[in-house]
Amino acid sequence: MAKIAFTAGRVSGFKCPLDKKQAFLWDSTVPGLGLRMTPAGKPAYVFQGVYQGKDLRITIGSPDAWGIPQAQAKARELQRLIDEGTDPRTPKREALASALAEEQAQAAAVAQAVTVGEIWPLYLENGKPKRKEAWKPRYRADLEAMAAPGGEQKKRGQGVTRPGPLYPLLALPLAGVNEDTLKSWFDSEALTGKHQAARALMMFRGFMRWCAARPEYRNLTDRDAGKAAAIVEALPSNTRRTDALEAAQVPGWWAGVEQLNNRTASVYLRALLLTGARREEMAALKWADVDFQWRKLTIADKVDATRTIPLSAYLAHMLATLPRVGQYVFASTGKAGRITDTRASHAKALQSAAIEGLTIHGLRRSFSLLGEAAGAPAGAIAQVMGHKPSATAEGYRPRSIDALRPFLECIEAHILEQAEVKFDSTQEPGKLRVVAGN
């Protein structure tokens, strides 16, 4: 192995024959220091020595970064380690291992700090139900609302919106979401509404399952945190409510509601039964939404922006008797300017009629059952109630207002008959009168 004293010219002028994979030039000044060259023209200083009876070769670096004196000093250092009985590769390995460990520690720290709020938009964008292509629009909207920060002007009524139940969880690191944090969150949200908190928890469980299925979040996710016994035991019963008025109860209920001192609440409750509307939909009804001339009612819908249904005769007469105070039909002197909670009034009516367990939402179910008893098609009932065609078991083709009107009038007539109310539908709105029975 020929050796020469390294000079800048000799180093820069050294070439590798094209028929060889690599060629070496060895320094005569420092034993073990060499210059390796490839046909591609990529030179590198190397050190070659013998450690524990075995040849070893260590790359020092490119001549572009290492001058000849620096390369010679490094070669002497490596030979000194061998003379001391130390593997010269150890320091480099330790340095690489230390750098890798530091890099991994930094990556772990970043991962540990990633919050639910940073991942939530990715979940909305990329998550989907089992065997489905994407969220249904309504469920996607519910997911967004559950995590909304609030503070926006209400679309219905006055004031601003409250933060969604899931909003407090967005600030938590994903790695910090465990049984204790979820239990504390659930207990706090349950004070406002236990069923709403339970629904939010079910949605958050879906988020945690999605995170657990992603390699980048799997090690940060406690998938079973929302299933812990302390939380499950606090959940309200998920038994589906089936409360509704029985036919024999309609007269007593109607009479009890009609006799309420609060005229606005009285009309409001009966309007719910006559239309099957959701309580908030009817409470937010404005005079601008009531068309007495063409007998139409435009309701702010839960699913779409609005839905328009026929204004049946008896309901039109009742609405016309209400005083026009402000923009809302069911006006109130409260902060919202409209009726917000009629549970106390409804409880009085139920007590007078000796009816137990009927919720205000049960009036919506009652409309559906009474409509079916009146002989109205399921599709017509669903359309009046604001169900989307795809949300019903049979599905339906939406009807025009004129096609829908006879069915709603039929339902109203059946309800009035069950309530033992005699009504002359030819009277102008505002001139409601009782017609003597036969």
C-alpha positions as CSV (number, residue, x, y, z in Angstrom):
1,M,0.0,0.0,0.0
2,A,1.9,3.0,-1.3
3,K,1.9,6.2,0.8
4,I,2.5,9.8,0.0
5,A,2.5,13.0,2.0
6,F,-0.9,14.6,1.6
7,T,-1.0,18.0,-0.1
8,A,-3.9,20.1,-1.3
9,G,-2.9,19.4,-4.9
10,R,-2.6,15.7,-4.5
11,V,-5.9,15.4,-2.6
12,S,-7.8,17.5,-5.2
13,G,-6.1,15.7,-8.1
14,F,-6.8,12.2,-7.0
15,K,-9.1,10.2,-9.3
16,C,-10.8,6.8,-9.2
17,P,-10.3,4.6,-12.2
18,L,-13.6,4.0,-14.0
19,D,-13.2,0.2,-13.8
20,K,-13.1,0.3,-10.0
21,K,-15.8,0.9,-7.4
22,Q,-13.4,2.9,-5.2
23,A,-9.7,3.9,-4.9
24,F,-7.6,4.9,-1.9
25,L,-4.7,7.3,-1.4
26,W,-2.8,6.9,1.9
27,D,-1.0,9.5,3.8
28,S,2.6,8.9,4.7
29,T,2.6,11.5,7.5
30,V,-0.1,10.0,9.7
31,P,-0.6,6.2,9.8
32,G,-4.1,5.0,8.9
33,L,-5.2,8.3,7.3
34,G,-6.5,7.8,3.7
35,L,-8.5,9.4,1.0
36,R,-11.3,7.4,-0.6
37,M,-12.5,8.3,-4.1
38,T,-15.4,6.8,-6.2
39,P,-15.9,7.1,-9.9
40,A,-18.7,9.6,-9.2
41,G,-16.0,11.9,-7.8
42,K,-17.1,12.0,-4.2
43,P,-13.9,12.0,-2.0
44,A,-13.8,11.4,1.8
45,Y,-11.1,11.1,4.4
46,V,-11.1,7.8,6.1
47,F,-9.2,6.2,9.0
48,Q,-8.2,2.5,8.8
49,G,-6.8,0.6,11.7
50,V,-6.8,-2.7,13.6
51,Y,-8.9,-3.1,16.8
52,Q,-8.8,-6.4,18.7
53,G,-7.3,-8.2,15.7
54,K,-9.9,-7.0,13.3
55,D,-9.6,-4.4,10.5
56,L,-11.9,-1.4,10.8
57,R,-12.5,1.6,8.6
58,I,-14.1,4.9,9.8
59,T,-15.2,7.7,7.6
60,I,-13.9,11.1,8.8
61,G,-15.5,13.4,6.3
62,S,-15.3,15.3,3.0
63,P,-12.2,17.3,2.0
64,D,-14.6,20.2,1.5
65,A,-15.3,20.2,5.3
66,W,-12.0,18.9,6.6
67,G,-8.6,20.4,5.9
68,I,-5.6,18.1,5.7
69,P,-4.3,19.1,9.2
70,Q,-7.8,18.5,10.7
71,A,-8.1,15.1,9.1
72,Q,-4.6,14.2,10.3
73,A,-5.5,15.3,13.9
74,K,-8.7,13.2,13.7
75,A,-6.8,10.1,12.5
76,R,-4.3,10.5,15.4
77,E,-7.2,10.7,17.9
78,L,-8.8,7.5,16.5
79,Q,-5.5,5.7,16.7
80,R,-4.9,6.9,20.3
81,L,-8.3,5.4,21.2
82,I,-7.2,2.0,19.8
83,D,-3.9,2.2,21.7
84,E,-5.9,2.8,24.9
85,G,-8.0,-0.2,24.2
86,T,-11.2,1.7,23.2
87,D,-13.2,1.0,20.1
88,P,-12.8,4.2,18.1
89,R,-16.3,3.8,16.7
90,T,-17.9,4.1,20.2
91,P,-17.8,8.0,20.5
92,K,-19.5,8.4,17.1
93,R,-22.1,5.8,18.0
94,E,-22.8,7.4,21.3
95,A,-23.0,10.8,19.7
96,L,-25.5,9.5,17.1
97,A,-27.5,7.7,19.8
98,S,-27.6,10.8,22.0
99,A,-28.7,12.9,19.0
100,L,-31.4,10.4,18.1
101,A,-32.6,10.2,21.8
102,E,-32.8,14.0,22.0
103,E,-34.7,14.1,18.7
104,Q,-37.1,11.4,19.9
105,A,-37.5,13.2,23.2
106,Q,-38.4,16.4,21.4
107,A,-40.8,14.6,19.2
108,A,-42.4,12.9,22.2
109,A,-42.7,16.3,24.0
110,V,-44.4,17.8,20.9
111,A,-46.8,14.8,20.7
112,Q,-47.6,15.0,24.4
113,A,-48.5,18.6,23.9
114,V,-50.8,18.2,20.9
115,T,-54.3,19.2,22.0
116,V,-57.8,17.8,21.3
117,G,-58.5,21.2,19.6
118,E,-55.7,20.7,17.1
119,I,-56.9,17.2,16.1
120,W,-60.7,17.9,16.2
121,P,-60.8,19.7,12.7
122,L,-58.9,16.7,11.2
123,Y,-61.4,14.4,12.7
124,L,-64.3,16.4,11.2
125,E,-62.6,16.3,7.9
126,N,-61.3,12.7,7.8
127,G,-63.5,10.8,10.2
128,K,-66.6,9.0,9.1
129,P,-69.1,6.5,10.4
130,K,-68.6,2.7,10.0
131,R,-69.2,1.6,6.4
132,K,-70.2,5.1,5.4
133,E,-68.4,7.5,3.0
134,A,-68.9,10.6,5.2
135,W,-70.9,12.2,8.0
136,K,-74.5,12.9,7.4
137,P,-74.9,16.7,7.1
138,R,-77.0,17.0,10.3
139,Y,-74.6,14.9,12.4
140,R,-71.6,16.9,11.0
141,A,-73.4,20.1,12.1
142,D,-74.0,18.6,15.5
143,L,-70.4,17.7,15.9
144,E,-69.4,21.3,15.0
145,A,-72.0,22.7,17.4
146,M,-70.9,20.5,20.2
147,A,-67.4,21.9,20.1
148,A,-68.3,25.5,19.1
149,P,-66.8,28.3,21.3
150,G,-70.1,30.2,21.6
151,G,-70.4,33.9,21.8
152,E,-72.1,34.2,18.4
153,Q,-75.4,36.0,17.8
154,K,-78.3,33.6,18.1
155,K,-80.1,32.8,14.9
156,R,-83.4,32.6,16.8
157,G,-84.1,34.9,19.7
158,Q,-81.8,37.4,21.3
159,G,-78.4,37.1,23.0
160,V,-75.4,35.0,22.1
161,T,-74.8,31.3,22.0
162,R,-73.2,29.3,24.8
163,P,-70.1,27.2,24.3
164,G,-70.8,23.6,23.1
165,P,-70.4,20.8,25.7
166,L,-67.2,19.6,24.1
167,Y,-65.6,23.0,23.9
168,P,-63.8,22.7,27.3
169,L,-62.1,19.5,26.1
170,L,-60.5,21.1,23.2
171,A,-57.8,22.8,25.3
172,L,-56.7,19.5,26.8
173,P,-53.7,17.6,25.5
174,L,-54.9,14.4,23.9
175,A,-52.5,12.4,26.1
176,G,-54.1,14.0,29.2
177,V,-57.6,12.8,28.4
178,N,-58.3,10.0,30.8
179,E,-61.0,8.7,33.1
180,D,-60.5,11.4,35.6
181,T,-60.6,14.3,33.2
182,L,-63.6,13.0,31.4
183,K,-65.5,12.3,34.7
184,S,-64.8,15.9,35.9
185,W,-65.9,17.3,32.5
186,F,-69.1,15.2,32.4
187,D,-70.1,16.1,35.9
188,S,-69.7,19.8,35.1
189,E,-71.7,19.6,31.8
190,A,-74.4,17.4,33.4
191,L,-75.3,20.3,35.7
192,T,-76.6,22.1,32.6
193,G,-78.1,19.1,30.9
194,K,-77.5,15.5,31.6
195,H,-78.8,14.1,28.4
196,Q,-76.9,16.7,26.3
197,A,-73.8,15.9,28.2
198,A,-74.3,12.1,27.6
199,R,-74.8,12.7,23.8
200,A,-71.6,14.8,23.8
201,L,-69.8,12.0,25.5
202,M,-70.9,9.5,22.9
203,M,-69.6,11.8,20.2
204,F,-66.3,12.2,22.0
205,R,-66.0,8.4,22.3
206,G,-66.1,8.3,18.5
207,F,-63.3,10.9,18.3
208,M,-61.2,8.8,20.7
209,R,-61.8,5.6,18.7
210,W,-60.6,7.5,15.6
211,C,-57.5,8.7,17.3
212,A,-56.7,5.2,18.6
213,A,-56.9,3.9,15.0
214,R,-54.3,6.5,13.7
215,P,-50.7,5.5,14.1
216,E,-49.6,9.1,15.0
217,Y,-52.1,9.4,17.8
218,R,-52.4,5.8,19.0
219,N,-49.9,6.0,21.8
220,L,-51.4,9.2,23.1
221,T,-55.0,7.9,23.3
222,D,-56.7,6.3,26.2
223,R,-59.5,4.7,24.1
224,D,-61.4,3.4,27.0
225,A,-61.4,6.6,29.1
226,G,-65.0,7.3,28.2
227,K,-66.1,3.8,29.2
228,A,-64.9,3.9,32.7
229,A,-67.3,2.6,35.3
230,A,-67.4,6.0,37.2
231,I,-68.6,7.7,34.0
232,V,-71.0,4.9,32.7
233,E,-72.8,4.7,36.1
234,A,-73.5,8.5,35.9
235,L,-75.1,8.3,32.5
236,P,-78.8,8.8,32.2
237,S,-80.9,6.0,31.0
238,N,-80.9,5.7,27.2
239,T,-84.4,4.3,27.1
240,R,-86.2,6.0,24.2
241,R,-89.1,8.1,25.4
242,T,-92.5,7.0,24.2
243,D,-94.8,9.3,26.2
244,A,-97.8,10.6,24.2
245,L,-101.4,11.4,24.8
246,E,-103.8,8.5,24.6
247,A,-107.0,9.3,22.8
248,A,-109.0,9.2,26.1
249,Q,-106.6,11.7,27.6
250,V,-107.0,14.3,24.9
251,P,-110.2,16.0,26.3
252,G,-108.8,16.4,29.8
253,W,-105.4,17.6,28.5
254,W,-107.1,20.1,26.2
255,A,-109.4,21.4,28.9
256,G,-106.5,21.8,31.4
257,V,-104.4,23.7,28.9
258,E,-107.3,25.9,27.8
259,Q,-108.0,26.9,31.4
260,L,-104.4,28.1,32.0
261,N,-104.2,31.7,33.2
262,N,-101.3,32.3,30.8
263,R,-103.1,32.7,27.5
264,T,-99.8,32.7,25.5
265,A,-98.7,29.4,27.1
266,S,-102.2,27.9,26.5
267,V,-102.1,28.7,22.7
268,Y,-98.5,27.6,22.4
269,L,-99.0,24.2,23.9
270,R,-102.1,23.5,21.8
271,A,-100.2,24.8,18.7
272,L,-97.5,22.1,19.4
273,L,-100.2,19.4,19.4
274,L,-101.8,20.7,16.3
275,T,-98.6,20.9,14.2
276,G,-96.2,18.4,15.8
277,A,-93.5,21.1,15.7
278,R,-90.5,21.0,18.0
279,R,-90.9,23.3,21.1
280,E,-88.1,25.7,20.0
281,E,-89.4,25.9,16.5
282,M,-92.8,27.0,17.7
283,A,-91.4,29.3,20.4
284,A,-89.3,31.2,17.8
285,L,-92.3,31.8,15.5
286,K,-92.6,35.4,14.4
287,W,-95.6,37.3,13.1
288,A,-93.8,37.7,9.8
289,D,-93.8,33.9,9.5
290,V,-97.6,33.7,9.8
291,D,-99.5,34.3,6.5
292,F,-103.2,34.6,7.4
293,Q,-104.1,35.5,3.9
294,W,-102.7,32.5,2.1
295,R,-103.0,30.3,5.3
296,K,-99.3,29.3,5.6
297,L,-96.9,29.0,8.5
298,T,-93.1,29.3,8.0
299,I,-91.2,27.5,10.7
300,A,-87.4,27.8,11.4
301,D,-86.5,24.1,10.9
302,K,-84.0,22.0,12.8
303,V,-82.9,20.3,9.6
304,D,-83.2,22.9,6.8
305,A,-83.3,26.7,7.1
306,T,-87.1,26.8,7.2
307,R,-90.1,24.7,6.3
308,T,-93.5,26.0,5.3
309,I,-96.7,24.1,6.3
310,P,-100.4,24.9,5.9
311,L,-102.0,27.1,8.6
312,S,-105.0,25.2,9.6
313,A,-108.2,27.0,10.5
314,Y,-108.4,26.4,14.3
315,L,-104.7,27.3,14.8
316,A,-105.2,30.4,12.7
317,H,-108.1,31.5,14.9
318,M,-106.0,30.9,18.1
319,L,-103.0,32.8,16.8
320,A,-105.2,35.7,15.8
321,T,-106.4,36.1,19.4
322,L,-102.9,36.7,20.7
323,P,-101.8,40.3,21.3
324,R,-99.1,41.5,18.9
325,V,-96.4,42.5,21.3
326,G,-93.1,42.7,19.5
327,Q,-92.0,40.4,16.7
328,Y,-92.7,37.0,18.3
329,V,-96.1,35.4,18.2
330,F,-95.6,33.8,21.6
331,A,-94.3,37.0,23.2
332,S,-92.9,37.3,26.7
333,T,-91.6,40.0,29.0
334,G,-88.5,38.0,29.6
335,K,-85.1,38.7,28.2
336,A,-85.6,36.6,25.1
337,G,-88.8,38.5,24.3
338,R,-90.6,35.2,23.6
339,I,-91.8,32.2,25.5
340,T,-88.9,29.9,26.5
341,D,-90.1,27.4,29.1
342,T,-93.7,26.3,29.6
343,R,-93.0,23.2,31.7
344,A,-94.6,24.8,34.8
345,S,-97.7,25.7,32.9
346,H,-97.9,22.3,31.3
347,A,-97.5,20.6,34.7
348,K,-100.6,22.5,36.0
349,A,-102.6,21.3,33.0
350,L,-101.4,17.8,33.5
351,Q,-102.3,17.9,37.2
352,S,-105.8,19.1,36.5
353,A,-106.3,16.3,33.9
354,A,-104.7,13.7,36.2
355,I,-102.1,12.8,33.4
356,E,-98.6,11.7,34.4
357,G,-95.3,11.6,32.6
358,L,-96.2,13.6,29.5
359,T,-93.4,15.8,28.3
360,I,-93.7,18.7,26.0
361,H,-91.9,16.7,23.4
362,G,-94.5,14.1,23.9
363,L,-97.0,16.4,22.2
364,R,-94.9,16.0,19.1
365,R,-95.3,12.2,19.3
366,S,-99.0,12.7,20.1
367,F,-99.4,14.6,16.8
368,S,-97.9,11.8,14.9
369,L,-100.1,9.1,16.5
370,L,-103.2,11.2,16.2
371,G,-102.4,12.0,12.6
372,E,-102.1,8.3,11.9
373,A,-105.4,7.6,13.6
374,A,-107.0,10.4,11.4
375,G,-105.9,8.4,8.4
376,A,-103.2,10.8,7.1
377,P,-100.4,9.3,5.1
378,A,-97.1,8.8,7.0
379,G,-95.3,11.0,4.5
380,A,-97.7,13.9,5.0
381,I,-97.3,13.6,8.8
382,A,-93.5,13.5,8.6
383,Q,-93.4,16.5,6.3
384,V,-95.5,18.6,8.6
385,M,-93.3,17.6,11.5
386,G,-90.1,18.5,9.7
387,H,-88.6,15.1,9.2
388,K,-86.4,14.7,6.1
389,P,-87.6,12.0,3.6
390,S,-84.5,10.0,4.3
391,A,-85.0,10.1,8.0
392,T,-88.3,8.1,7.9
393,A,-88.6,4.4,7.6
394,E,-90.6,4.5,4.4
395,G,-89.2,7.7,2.9
396,Y,-91.6,10.1,1.2
397,R,-91.9,12.5,-1.7
398,P,-92.5,16.0,-0.5
399,R,-96.0,17.4,-1.2
400,S,-96.9,21.0,-2.1
401,I,-98.7,23.2,0.4
402,D,-102.0,22.7,-1.4
403,A,-101.5,18.9,-1.5
404,L,-100.5,18.9,2.2
405,R,-103.4,21.1,3.4
406,P,-106.3,18.6,3.3
407,F,-104.2,16.1,5.4
408,L,-103.4,18.7,8.1
409,E,-107.0,19.9,8.2
410,C,-108.0,16.3,8.6
411,I,-105.6,15.8,11.5
412,E,-106.7,19.0,13.2
413,A,-110.4,18.0,12.8
414,H,-109.6,14.6,14.4
415,I,-107.7,16.2,17.3
416,L,-110.6,18.7,17.9
417,E,-113.1,15.9,17.8
418,Q,-111.0,13.9,20.4
419,A,-110.8,17.1,22.5
420,E,-114.5,17.5,22.3
421,V,-114.1,21.0,20.8
422,K,-116.9,22.3,18.5
423,F,-115.5,24.7,16.0
424,D,-117.0,26.6,13.1
425,S,-114.1,26.7,10.5
426,T,-115.9,29.3,8.4
427,Q,-115.3,32.1,11.0
428,E,-112.7,34.7,10.2
429,P,-109.5,34.5,12.3
430,G,-109.9,36.4,15.5
431,K,-113.6,35.6,15.8
432,L,-113.2,32.3,17.5
433,R,-116.5,31.1,19.1
434,V,-117.9,28.0,20.7
435,V,-120.7,26.4,18.8
436,A,-123.3,24.7,20.9
437,G,-123.4,21.0,20.5
438,N,-126.4,19.1,19.1
